[in-house]
């Protein structure tokens, strides 16, 4: 939304796709966008994201009496985490939320949680080293993938699956390429 020179960026994107020997989108949704832009289907090959499973050893989770919701990533306004925090204030006090990462709305979300009296239930870790992410995800009962662009394949979903966490994510085509309702 805040990208400058959008027409130039779009023109360069189209030129790059159209002149590439091979285009490797991470979702079929993105592949459809690329072919609609004029790239012949024989030059497009979907290569989904993945995860290194060895980073996620089997871990048992100690129960704290609370259901811990968790999010890993760059926190942006469009994720809608403010709505979740507001729901927590109005809902069951046995839920907790851990946000692992940073982003332009982190301070705003911290202020919101404090103003709603959720300081003991909403935890912000800030940015953690990449090798620490599996241990953070292991603390979640339910891993969250809030709103996401229509063509993306969020890496966090692969981390959540590797850690055997329950996942709540939007029901949209690119996410259905990775997750099956009530199965994964």
C-alpha positions as CSV (number, residue, x, y, z in Angstrom):
1,X,0.0,0.0,0.0
2,X,2.8,2.4,0.7
3,X,5.0,1.4,-2.3
4,X,6.1,4.4,-4.3
5,X,6.3,4.3,-8.0
6,X,3.7,1.6,-8.2
7,X,3.3,1.7,-12.0
8,X,7.1,1.4,-12.5
9,X,7.3,-1.5,-10.0
10,X,4.4,-3.3,-11.7
11,X,6.0,-2.8,-15.1
12,X,9.3,-4.2,-13.9
13,X,7.6,-7.1,-12.3
14,X,5.8,-7.9,-15.6
15,X,9.0,-7.6,-17.5
16,X,10.9,-9.8,-15.1
17,X,8.2,-12.5,-15.3
18,X,7.8,-12.4,-19.1
19,X,11.6,-12.5,-19.8
20,X,12.5,-15.2,-17.2
21,X,13.4,-18.7,-18.4
22,X,11.4,-20.1,-15.5
23,X,9.1,-18.5,-12.9
24,X,8.8,-20.3,-9.6
25,X,5.8,-19.1,-7.6
26,X,5.1,-20.5,-4.2
27,X,1.3,-21.0,-4.7
28,X,-1.0,-22.0,-7.6
29,X,-2.8,-18.7,-6.9
30,X,0.4,-16.8,-7.7
31,X,1.0,-19.1,-10.7
32,X,-2.4,-18.1,-12.1
33,X,-1.5,-14.4,-11.6
34,X,1.8,-14.9,-13.4
35,X,0.2,-16.8,-16.4
36,X,-2.6,-14.1,-16.6
37,X,0.2,-11.6,-16.9
38,X,1.4,-13.3,-20.1
39,X,3.9,-16.0,-19.0
40,X,3.3,-19.2,-20.8
41,X,2.3,-22.0,-18.4
42,X,5.2,-24.3,-19.6
43,X,7.6,-21.7,-18.0
44,X,5.7,-21.6,-14.6
45,X,6.4,-24.2,-12.0
46,X,4.9,-24.0,-8.5
47,X,7.5,-24.7,-5.8
48,X,5.8,-24.6,-2.4
49,X,7.5,-23.3,0.7
50,X,8.8,-25.9,3.2
51,X,10.4,-26.3,6.5
52,X,13.5,-28.1,8.0
53,X,11.8,-30.6,10.3
54,X,14.9,-31.2,12.3
55,X,14.5,-27.7,13.8
56,X,11.3,-28.9,15.5
57,X,12.0,-31.8,17.8
58,X,9.1,-33.5,19.5
59,X,8.3,-31.5,22.6
60,X,5.8,-31.9,25.3
61,X,3.9,-28.9,26.4
62,X,3.3,-28.2,30.1
63,X,-0.2,-27.1,30.7
64,X,-0.7,-23.8,32.5
65,X,-4.4,-23.9,32.8
66,X,-4.6,-21.3,30.0
67,X,-5.0,-21.8,26.3
68,X,-2.1,-20.1,24.7
69,X,-2.7,-18.5,21.3
70,X,0.5,-17.6,19.4
71,X,1.7,-15.7,16.4
72,X,5.2,-15.5,14.9
73,X,6.1,-12.8,12.4
74,X,6.2,-9.2,11.4
75,X,3.2,-7.6,13.0
76,X,1.3,-5.3,10.6
77,X,-1.9,-3.5,11.0
78,X,-3.7,-5.6,8.3
79,X,-3.1,-8.7,10.4
80,X,-6.0,-7.6,12.6
81,X,-4.3,-8.6,15.9
82,X,-6.0,-5.6,17.6
83,X,-9.4,-7.3,17.1
84,X,-8.1,-10.5,18.7
85,X,-6.8,-8.6,21.7
86,X,-10.2,-6.8,22.1
87,X,-11.9,-10.2,21.9
88,X,-9.7,-11.5,24.6
89,X,-10.7,-8.7,26.9
90,X,-14.4,-9.6,26.3
91,X,-13.9,-13.3,26.4
92,X,-12.6,-16.2,28.4
93,X,-9.9,-15.2,30.9
94,X,-8.3,-18.6,30.4
95,X,-6.8,-17.5,27.1
96,X,-3.3,-16.0,26.7
97,X,-1.6,-14.6,23.6
98,X,2.1,-14.6,22.7
99,X,3.3,-12.5,19.8
100,X,6.7,-13.4,18.7
101,X,8.2,-10.8,16.5
102,X,8.1,-7.1,15.9
103,X,6.6,-4.7,13.4
104,X,5.1,-1.3,12.9
105,X,2.0,-1.9,15.2
106,X,3.7,-3.7,18.1
107,X,3.8,-0.6,20.4
108,X,0.2,0.1,19.5
109,X,-0.8,-3.5,20.4
110,X,1.1,-3.4,23.6
111,X,-0.7,-0.2,24.6
112,X,-4.0,-1.7,23.7
113,X,-3.4,-4.8,25.8
114,X,-2.3,-2.7,28.7
115,X,-5.3,-0.4,28.4
116,X,-7.7,-3.4,28.4
117,X,-6.0,-4.9,31.5
118,X,-4.5,-7.8,29.6
119,X,-0.9,-7.2,30.7
120,X,-0.7,-10.6,32.4
121,X,-2.3,-12.4,29.4
122,X,-0.7,-10.9,26.3
123,X,3.1,-11.4,26.0
124,X,5.3,-9.7,23.4
125,X,8.7,-11.3,22.9
126,X,10.0,-9.0,20.3
127,X,12.3,-10.4,17.7
128,X,14.0,-13.6,18.6
129,X,16.9,-15.4,16.9
130,X,15.7,-17.8,14.1
131,X,16.9,-20.8,16.0
132,X,14.7,-19.9,19.0
133,X,11.5,-19.9,16.9
134,X,10.7,-23.6,17.4
135,X,10.9,-23.3,21.2
136,X,8.5,-20.3,21.1
137,X,6.0,-22.1,18.8
138,X,6.2,-25.1,21.1
139,X,4.6,-22.9,23.8
140,X,1.5,-22.3,21.7
141,X,-1.7,-24.4,22.0
142,X,-3.2,-22.7,18.9
143,X,-1.0,-21.0,16.3
144,X,-2.4,-18.1,14.4
145,X,-2.1,-17.1,10.8
146,X,-4.3,-14.0,10.7
147,X,-5.1,-12.2,7.5
148,X,-2.8,-12.8,4.6
149,X,-2.4,-11.6,1.1
150,X,-4.3,-13.7,-1.4
151,X,-1.3,-15.2,-3.2
152,X,1.2,-15.8,-0.3
153,X,2.4,-19.0,1.3
154,X,3.3,-17.9,4.8
155,X,6.3,-19.7,6.2
156,X,4.9,-19.5,9.7
157,X,2.2,-22.1,8.8
158,X,4.9,-24.6,7.9
159,X,6.7,-23.9,11.2
160,X,3.3,-24.4,13.0
161,X,2.7,-27.7,11.3
162,X,6.2,-28.9,12.0
163,X,5.6,-28.2,15.7
164,X,2.3,-30.1,15.6
165,X,0.3,-27.1,16.7
166,X,-3.4,-26.5,16.0
167,X,-3.7,-23.7,13.5
168,X,-6.3,-21.0,12.9
169,X,-6.0,-19.4,9.5
170,X,-8.2,-17.7,6.9
171,X,-10.3,-19.9,4.6
172,X,-8.9,-18.7,1.2
173,X,-7.5,-20.6,-1.8
174,X,-3.8,-20.0,-1.2
175,X,-4.1,-21.2,2.4
176,X,-6.2,-24.2,1.3
177,X,-3.2,-25.2,-0.8
178,X,-1.3,-25.9,2.5
179,X,-4.0,-26.6,5.1
180,X,-7.0,-28.9,5.0
181,X,-9.8,-28.0,7.4
182,X,-9.9,-30.2,10.5
183,X,-7.0,-32.3,9.1
184,X,-3.9,-30.2,9.1
